[in-house]
Amino acid sequence: MVNSENNVELGRSANVARVEVGMPLEADPLPRLLDATLSGMAVTGFVLSGIEYIDGCAYAQSWWCRQA
């Protein structure tokens, strides 16, 4: 799921990607990906790139998204 939302870590609006699970109270399996952009696409899937904040540290990250 990718949405535009105000982000506290960046102090501005950003595209935020997250993996949603089936149950609403269940924790997300991955940290949110901030400033998410589509960096690659093929018939087998796509790649989102952005920034993950974990314990106050920013990490450049890419997700390879494909159907299992």
C-alpha positions in Angstrom: 0.0 0.0 0.0 1.4 3.4 -1.0 -0.1 6.7 0.3 0.9 10.3 0.5 0.9 11.4 4.1 2.5 14.0 6.5 5.6 12.4 7.9 7.1 13.3 11.3 10.6 11.9 10.6 11.0 13.9 7.4 8.9 16.9 8.6 6.9 17.1 5.3 4.6 15.2 3.1 6.0 12.0 1.6 4.9 8.9 -0.3 4.9 6.1 2.3 4.8 2.4 1.4 3.8 -0.3 3.9 3.0 -3.9 3.9 -0.5 -4.5 5.3 -1.4 -7.8 7.0 -4.9 -9.3 7.2 -5.7 -8.5 10.8 -5.9 -4.8 11.8 -4.2 -5.1 15.2 -1.3 -7.2 13.8 2.0 -5.4 13.5 3.4 -4.6 10.0 6.0 -7.2 9.0 8.4 -4.5 7.6 9.1 -0.9 8.6 7.4 1.8 6.5 9.3 2.9 3.4 9.4 6.7 3.2 9.8 8.7 0.0 8.8 5.5 -1.8 9.4 5.7 -5.6 8.9 3.0 -8.3 12.5 2.3 -9.4 11.9 -0.8 -11.6 9.1 -2.8 -13.1 8.9 -6.2 -14.9 6.2 -8.8 -15.6 7.4 -10.7 -12.5 7.2 -7.8 -10.1 8.4 -4.3 -9.3 10.9 -2.5 -7.0 10.1 0.3 -4.6 13.0 2.4 -3.3 13.1 4.8 -0.4 14.2 5.4 3.2 13.4 3.2 6.3 13.7 4.7 9.8 14.6 2.1 12.5 15.3 3.3 16.0 15.9 6.9 14.8 18.4 5.9 12.1 17.7 6.3 8.4 18.6 3.5 6.0 18.4 3.5 2.2 16.2 0.5 1.3 14.6 -1.1 -1.7 11.8 -3.6 -1.7 11.4 -6.2 -4.5 7.6 -6.8 -4.7 6.4 -9.9 -6.4 3.5 -12.3 -6.2 4.2 -15.4 -4.0 
